[in-house]
Amino acid sequence: MRRRLRSLSSSSTRIRPRRPLIARAAVAASAALLAIAAGSVQPVLADGGTDSGAGSTLVKTAQNVTSPGQQPLQHGDTVNWAVGYHNAAADPAAATVTDPITGAGDAQTYVPGSLRVPPGWTPSWSTDGSTYTGTDQGAATTAVRATGPAVSGAGTGVSSDLLPPVQAATRTTGGDGFTPILHRAPSGDVEAWNIYHHTGPANPVVVCNDLSSGQPCAGGPWPRPLNTASGPLGSGNTGNIYTPLSPQYVLDPGRPGVVYYPATTSTAVGVGCLDMAARANCGFVPLKTSGGTPSSANGLAGLVGWDGKVYGTASTGQVLCMDIADQAPCAGQPFAAIVPPNHDLPGNTYALYQGGTALVDGRVYASSSPTTSGSTAPGVTALGCFDPATGTVCDGWTTPHPAGPNASAYSYGAFASYDTAGHPNGVCTTNATGGHPSTSCYTLDGAPLAAPATGLDQLAAGALVFAPEVVTSDGDTRSYFAVWGGPLPGNTVCYSWTHAQPCAGFPAVAGHPNVNGGTTRDYGYAYDTTTRCLIGLGDAGVLFSMDPATGGSPCLHSGASVTLKPSAFYCDGGTGHVSAYTEARLTGLNLAHTDPAGTTVSVTDPDGTVLATPPLSATGTVDLSAISAADHPSITVTVRLSLTDTSDFTATDHPALTASFQGDDPQICLRTVVTTDCATTHVDDTATGTDGTGALTSNTVSLAVAPGAQCRPHVTVNKEICTVSSPHACGPGGSGPWAKSSPVGLLQLLGTAYWRITVTNSGPVDASGVTVNDAVTPACSHAAGTFTLAAGATRQIYCDSFLLALPLKNTASATYYPAGAPHGTPSATSPSSSAVACSLLCLLAAPDPS
């Protein structure tokens, strides 16, 4: 079975030996007490668990999210259910934890989006408890599941496969797809996406290849069309987006896997959105309406990103802008033209912009080649500059600067030049002329700048030059230019800005004889910082890798990068789960097949700050124990390798890097909302699972639900006295009559008073444990006893007392509980009610009975 991003290395059992049953039970009990102190609901454990002392365990807890620490729950409260998993298997093995939602849709309802699984685990949802899907089913969910493909020991690790050397092969690219877009998928695989240029709008144009397996990505068949509407990628000729001649792409800094690309529709030019992780379109933002006169927005150049915005250049020469956060046009755009229009004749929708854009030192530069075919004002290639800080043309660039030898020359892009310290100092463009290429440069402020001795202008006649990939490594800033045309079947030119000369050790014009017989017709490259390889693509539709030091193909480098965030393994809201980082370990790789001189290890914070560069031991481990988990709650461990042999990478063998920490067992969580139905008096949860030790069952957690205000009885009492002195008329079923005060003289100076107490429940639920409080006449309390009063029901209690002194005011009330209320629910007492036994003295006392 192919290993992907996983929890846990097999070394974890050595780092954290399995605790004996008693010790682990004590730790679990301590953790539960700590959770309660931190605001968890104290669960009623209906089952003590199933740990036999030899098998894996599941431990269930729960937390009241609505009112932390409150027990019992209230109707409508949100509960977080957590289950900790400990694997006792000796070897890494797949584990599955299933959590059915007891009383789903009745007693409690799943909260959409609330399922949390440890890193490397795969979540799934079910609406029937038997069929599971990888898509959250929302409130209809009746059970959830989490699967860990290779879990052992403490389960507190994250693993990623090393990327095998990318072998050259003809793969589906949608045609001559342009430069690759690299994406590290959630599975840990490295994917190369590409969008076929200058085609559409209906044609399928987007393709994904899995570099980790050398196969097309899951989610095919590829290629697929691009559309303006958000939603899964379609199939067949169903697109509505036309792609430009020299596309350039911007990755969303806040949404991994989301890429913005230049797009033209039948009505507008703007920015398209592709979600690589989701295999979906994520919209289109029109920035300028197609058409217009005398200059028409028929297309646009590639995109660059700066300060939360995406910039491009329309065929009218105007600068376009999209705000990433708002997914909307920037205020004030389209901005003024910075270059002459090209391919802008009215009525020529989808005409291709000739040129490109470059972001240099926070400013947007563009090249434009208004060739004689299709442009309203033919002329030489020109460079222009836009300043995002002011929203205007840059100082020193009031008019576009000529950057071509004649009107028949044309450019495919613009690129930055650098000084020997690696600081940008200018902008250049290289034109195709039919003869030797021609490069023109200006300083950032618009002054003429001598073109660097890149060797581009000495290329053979007919050569085309495309925008370079810039790589800074080991203090050397280099540009890798894709070139082809004339006698060149597909080549690379490398220039070192640091040394102001062609790259040492790299051929002056590197071909790729091992790739499709050398016929690649290169468009450009994407640099993978983890493996230190360039991934190339060209007009021949062949993906390949290239060593940036030698130009050789395939690139015999490998590596992996693992981000370890211990808090991501826990979801119960508790603290103290994490003890320390332990180690990173390479597995499945024979280090004899690597070059120690080309091996590096780095540990960084999320912002890229290097925390350590520890050595790789002879056994393939990296010691992480000196890094504080408290000071650095998330780290990224990157191992880069130079290979001398690729035999460790096969169709079934996949070397991996695993980073681990010492901590509590990882958790799986979901949330539910307790129903408002007054009949619900408790909610329960029990998880089950399977792993290498067999079937598992957690303890059952049962949480009492106390009735809220909407689920309580409403009990009232009416105390009355009989207005006649007949026991028959004043007893049960007697005709009375009854009043709040006896008539004057009925009882003379003393006598027997007959009382009636009417208890009524006008609330929505039954009242239980009802008792009558009557301090003056205890016989009334005894006569009432303890009883249950149904919702909407009434009970009458009859009693009498011999009065030795008059007048007498007698007051009664009722104490009761909501029916089915959990133990500990406080009682309620009704308002009191009074009646008065009168004598001649009542005239003087003048009581006011209630």
SULBEL-V671331 format. One record per run of one state. SS is the DSSP state (2 for helix, 1 for strand, 0 for the rest). FROM is the first residue (numbers start at 1). LEN is the number of residues. Records with the same first field share a line. If there is no record, write none. Layout:
# SULBEL-V671331
SS: FROM-LEN, FROM-LEN
This chain:
# SULBEL-V671331
0: 1-5, 8-4, 16-5, 38-6, 46-11, 65-8, 75-3, 87-6, 101-3, 105-3, 111-5, 117-4, 127-5, 134-4, 141-2, 152-5, 162-7, 171-6, 178-3, 185-5, 197-9, 211-4, 217-7, 225-6, 233-9, 243-6, 252-6, 265-3, 276-4, 290-1, 292-5, 298-2, 301-3, 307-2, 315-3, 324-4, 330-7, 338-17, 361-2, 369-13, 388-4, 394-7, 403-7, 412-3, 419-5, 433-5, 444-4, 450-6, 459-5, 466-3, 474-2, 486-2, 497-4, 503-7, 512-4, 519-3, 529-4, 539-3, 548-9, 565-1, 570-8, 588-3, 595-1, 599-1, 605-5, 613-8, 624-11, 644-12, 664-3, 675-7, 686-1, 692-2, 698-3, 707-2, 712-3, 723-15, 740-1, 742-9, 762-5, 774-4, 785-2, 790-4, 804-4, 819-9, 830-3, 838-4, 846-5
1: 6-2, 44-2, 57-8, 73-2, 78-9, 93-8, 104-1, 108-3, 116-1, 121-6, 132-2, 143-9, 157-5, 169-2, 177-1, 181-4, 190-7, 206-5, 215-2, 224-1, 231-2, 242-1, 249-3, 258-7, 268-8, 280-10, 291-1, 297-1, 300-1, 304-3, 309-6, 318-6, 328-2, 337-1, 355-6, 363-6, 382-6, 392-2, 401-2, 410-2, 415-4, 424-9, 438-6, 448-2, 464-2, 469-5, 476-10, 488-9, 501-2, 510-2, 522-7, 533-6, 542-6, 557-8, 578-10, 594-1, 600-5, 610-3, 621-3, 635-9, 656-8, 667-8, 682-4, 687-5, 694-4, 701-6, 715-8, 738-2, 741-1, 751-11, 767-7, 787-3, 794-10, 808-11, 828-2, 833-5
2: 12-4, 21-17, 138-3, 456-3, 516-3, 566-4, 591-3, 596-3, 709-3, 778-7, 842-4
